Amino acid sequence: MKGSIKPLSIKQIAQQRIDTLFTQAETINKTNPRLATQYLKNAQKVAMSARLPLPTKYKRRICKHCNTLLTAGYNCRIRIQQKREPHIVVTCLNCGYHLRIPIRKKKGGNTKNE
């Protein structure tokens, strides 16, 4: 073996690229939202081309209707609803889209074994 450096796989390179695109989109979102949206679209294309699912921490930060980066207090509103099942409602203030995230209770609570 010539070198001890292990080459990165395509999925690892794609994941690094997605991470950098999201950090760039977060830093530039308030000054230039169009460029931030373009970064998000590029991150989605990188994930699709590498056949890599976009992580949920990033997926929940994108409005599915207008593809903008959701920043709490700036262009989205976050509320907790207790009706039916408890869930979090994220409302995009640009297009009015509602993203609902269920709050699941932990299974197997405090049971004592005797």
ZIJO-V469408 format. One record per backbone hydrogen bond with DSSP energy under -0.5 kcal/mol. NH is the residue of the N-H (numbers start at 0). CO is the residue of the C=O. E is the energy in kcal/mol with one decimal. If there is no record, write none. Layout:
# ZIJO-V469408
nh->NH co->CO e->E
nh->NH co->CO e->E
This chain:
# ZIJO-V469408
nh->5 co->3 e->-0.5
nh->12 co->8 e->-2.1
nh->13 co->9 e->-2.5
nh->14 co->10 e->-2.3
nh->15 co->11 e->-2.1
nh->16 co->12 e->-2.2
nh->17 co->13 e->-2.5
nh->18 co->14 e->-2.3
nh->19 co->15 e->-2.3
nh->20 co->16 e->-2.4
nh->21 co->17 e->-2.2
nh->22 co->18 e->-2.1
nh->23 co->19 e->-2.3
nh->24 co->20 e->-2.2
nh->25 co->21 e->-2.3
nh->26 co->22 e->-1.8
nh->27 co->23 e->-1.8
nh->28 co->24 e->-1.0
nh->31 co->27 e->-2.9
nh->35 co->31 e->-1.7
nh->36 co->32 e->-2.2
nh->37 co->33 e->-1.9
nh->38 co->34 e->-2.1
nh->39 co->35 e->-2.0
nh->40 co->36 e->-2.2
nh->41 co->37 e->-2.2
nh->42 co->38 e->-2.2
nh->43 co->39 e->-2.2
nh->44 co->40 e->-2.1
nh->45 co->41 e->-2.4
nh->46 co->42 e->-2.1
nh->47 co->43 e->-2.2
nh->48 co->44 e->-2.5
nh->49 co->45 e->-1.8
nh->50 co->47 e->-0.9
nh->51 co->46 e->-3.1
nh->57 co->54 e->-1.2
nh->58 co->54 e->-2.7
nh->59 co->55 e->-2.1
nh->60 co->57 e->-1.3
nh->61 co->58 e->-1.0
nh->62 co->67 e->-2.3
nh->66 co->62 e->-1.6
nh->69 co->60 e->-3.6
nh->69 co->67 e->-0.5
nh->70 co->68 e->-0.6
nh->72 co->75 e->-2.0
nh->73 co->70 e->-1.9
nh->74 co->70 e->-2.0
nh->75 co->70 e->-0.9
nh->76 co->90 e->-2.3
nh->78 co->88 e->-2.4
nh->80 co->78 e->-0.5
nh->80 co->86 e->-3.2
nh->86 co->80 e->-2.3
nh->87 co->100 e->-3.0
nh->88 co->78 e->-3.2
nh->89 co->87 e->-0.6
nh->89 co->98 e->-3.0
nh->90 co->76 e->-3.1
nh->90 co->88 e->-0.6
nh->91 co->89 e->-0.5
nh->91 co->96 e->-2.6
nh->92 co->74 e->-2.8
nh->93 co->74 e->-0.5
nh->95 co->91 e->-1.7
nh->98 co->89 e->-2.9
nh->98 co->96 e->-0.5
nh->99 co->97 e->-0.6
nh->100 co->87 e->-2.8
nh->100 co->98 e->-0.5
nh->101 co->99 e->-0.5
nh->102 co->85 e->-2.3
nh->103 co->101 e->-0.7
nh->110 co->108 e->-1.5
nh->113 co->111 e->-0.5
